[in-house]
Amino acid sequence: MKGTSAHRPISREFVDEIKRRHPIAEVAALFTWLARAGTHLVGLCPLHEETIPSFYIFRETRSWYCYGCQRGGDVIDLVRHRLDLPFDEALRWLDQCPEIAPLPGAASAASAHGGVDPARALAARWSAAGQGALATALSVYTQALWETPAAHRYLVRRGITQEVTVRCHLGYCSGDRLIEALRQRGIPLQIAWEVGLLVGTARSPRERFAGRIVIPEVRGGAIAWMTGRLVEVEEVLLPAGPKYMSLPGARVLGGATSLAGRTAVLVVEGAFDWLTLVKWDLPGCYLGGGGLPEEATRMLDAARTVYVAFDQDAAGQRMAQVLARHLADRARFVDLPAGVKDVADLARCNDGLDRFRCCVREATRHPPALATS
Ligand SMILES: [Zn+2]
């Protein structure tokens, strides 16, 4: 179906098909950052210079309108105006458009991977060129973190200290620095694309982690993984998207290097739970969302006791059941104090570590019963 327009007359059906295949929000996201505004999306207009967003996307009517330059229309109009093309060429541009990464949260298998083939992404991640791109990204992100007060304040609010920030190589992706840095180091954008650092189209690449705190998994100098957490600050125009985003390709066990040589270790759910363990100097790892990473069971093999401290919700409980099957009698399940959602919650309390230690002492051999309601 794709790229067939050269041989197709422009019919009503063809126009409808193009509109269906290219949702307005995803195409607009190639040209500008979008934030949620109620049921709509809003961003800086890609058609005129402005500092206050007046460009709106109305997904339900598949249309857009800019209150600044007072232009609007459907997805084809947007491409027409943005790229200064006549109608038929805008139509063909969309038809030939390489894979567009659907906006995160859209119901599509590709959305988890930003349009990148996961197996290929994994191979690229471990190639010398891929590691070069990842190392470049990490140095750009760690630098940007120190220069972005909002990102800094976010970490402080979550109880993450400067020492943890440095130890875990935390960074911040401002969304506008990586491409230039790659160019300066002579690393082809294609590599960053294959690794998954860039999304969008070849014509208008965007940074995957834009607006996010970046938590890398660094193993012996190599970068095995990156995950990003959206920074929620009012003064920053946020890109639309889910709280967490990660590189495409097989997930790894986060924080796994701290497990080596330990007989008792902790497993937590999210990246910030793990950062809390690092702050407390406790050996542990995190699974991240989306199930048990393949390497998890192997890496937990050496530990005689594995303390599982997951979120106190249904998803956390389901995850605990999965781990219970893998670990059998080596597992101990930690019940967090009443009113505490997850381990990261305790990072903000002065007595967080003491309270957590109490819970670990009380840990049982049985996973929590699955809530049925
Ligand atoms: Zn405008």
Residues whose N, C-alpha, C, O or C-beta is under 5 A from the ligand:
A	BS01	ZN	C45 L47 H48 C66 G68 C69
